[in-house]
Amino acid sequence: MDVQAGRTIWDSIPVRFAVELRGRVDRIAAEMVDAVRREVPDYRQPLGSPLGRDLVVACTRALHQFADLVSSPHPALVPPDPFFAGLGRAEYRNGRVLDSLQAAYRVGARVACRAYTTLARESDLPADAVVVLGEAVLVHIDALAGASAEGYAQERDRDEPDRQAAARRALGEQLLDRHAPAPSPAAAAAARWPLPRRLACAVVARAVDHPGVLVVAQGHDHVLIAAPDVLVDAVRDRSAVVGPAVPLDQGWLSLACARSVARLVREGAIEARGHEVVLAEEHLADVLLVTAPALGGLLAGSVLARVDALGGSSALRMVETLDALLGSWGRTAPEVAERLGIHPQTARTRLRRLDEVLGDQLKDPDSRLAVEMALRLRALSRGDAGGR
């Protein structure tokens, strides 16, 4: 409704109605308060409570404002009143939706309309003024309800960044919790993070600001969570270790792999240059070996016992030769010599010595695999990035 139409509504109500209304504000306000508390469950709180006090003030204030509109010589539709916007903000801050407040406005409007009609007849107002009163009540209550809705929206928008950040942190922590249930679509919607079919985790020193990436601070590191392709793109040109892609309920596993590889990078067991993205998926065998160091130590002590028994430099040379042998394609003396940078005849001498020490151990596939694992574990424990 435009301003001119609004003025016609208020100008059509005699000013003496405003005078009569002001004399009955307290009684009508009490009727409105009783009706609202009776019909709207959320407002059945003591009148001394914050909500109860707001209800009394709102009813009284609305009645006085209606009288002011009638008595003003040239009223606008409804002047803005910060109090009613504040009611909307309070609803949001207290975790309530607007439904109850809007219901309270409807109940109050019904009581006001009945009281105004009675007052108009008692004051011998013209019949056309009585009809206009009903329309004026609707215009008035719509304006007050609209102010509260606007206040609610403003408070929600002001709080949105904090709420969204909290929702994203909570969702990230849930995805990393091994025992947490799968996240719901509602939780993802609150975080503004579409659930991917698979995710990956990365460990970085500094967080990234990317809408598709969740960030969880853990100690001195930041854990990034995202769809695999999004994550790799987000950490491009920075130092990061990216875990393997996993189902949504296995984020903890992707993170565990990334952390294990990050530790190997710090210890020098895996080579990585500055601002290089390391993919944990390329080092899963190493992760498997280092996740059970005590068991790995038992394995190495068992399968390499005969070599270690040689002691000193002899043992070191045999371990070096054994590693070169298992790492060569054809396992010939020339290949071993080339890998070690020694004369082929020296390599043959060492290989014969290995045969004497290990016997048939390297002819059995299972034993050979165990030896390779033991050698790799020792290289990792030494921080040997150049080891196999």
Number of C-alpha atoms within 10 A of each C-alpha: 7 8 12 12 12 17 19 15 20 27 19 17 23 15 17 14 19 20 14 16 19 16 10 13 18 16 11 22 24 14 16 26 23 15 16 25 19 13 14 16 11 15 19 14 13 11 15 10 10 11 18 17 13 18 22 18 15 20 24 19 17 21 20 16 18 19 21 18 24 23 19 14 12 14 19 16 21 19 12 12 15 12 17 23 22 19 24 27 21 19 21 20 14 8 8 14 13 18 12 17 22 20 15 24 20 17 20 24 21 18 18 23 19 14 17 20 17 13 17 22 13 10 12 12 16 13 10 10 20 21 13 16 21 18 13 23 18 15 16 20 21 17 18 25 22 16 21 26 23 17 23 24 16 16 19 16 12 11 13 13 11 11 15 16 16 14 20 23 17 17 24 24 20 18 23 22 16 14 11 11 10 14 15 10 12 9 16 17 14 17 21 15 19 14 17 11 11 16 24 27 34 31 27 23 14 15 17 15 10 14 12 17 21 27 25 20 17 9 8 8 15 18 28 28 28 27 20 21 11 16 22 20 9 18 22 12 12 14 18 25 29 30 34 24 21 18 13 18 19 19 26 21 20 23 24 20 26 30 23 20 28 25 16 23 18 12 16 17 22 20 14 18 9 9 12 14 19 23 19 26 17 12 18 17 12 20 21 14 17 22 13 10 13 9 12 18 14 11 17 20 14 14 20 17 13 14 19 17 11 14 11 9 9 14 16 14 14 20 17 16 20 20 20 20 21 18 16 15 10 11 13 14 21 18 18 29 20 14 16 16 10 12 13 17 12 13 22 16 11 21 20 11 13 18 12 10 16 15 11 11 14 17 10 9 10 11 14 16 13 17 22 19 19 22 22 21 24 18 16 23 15 13 18 17 16 11 16 14
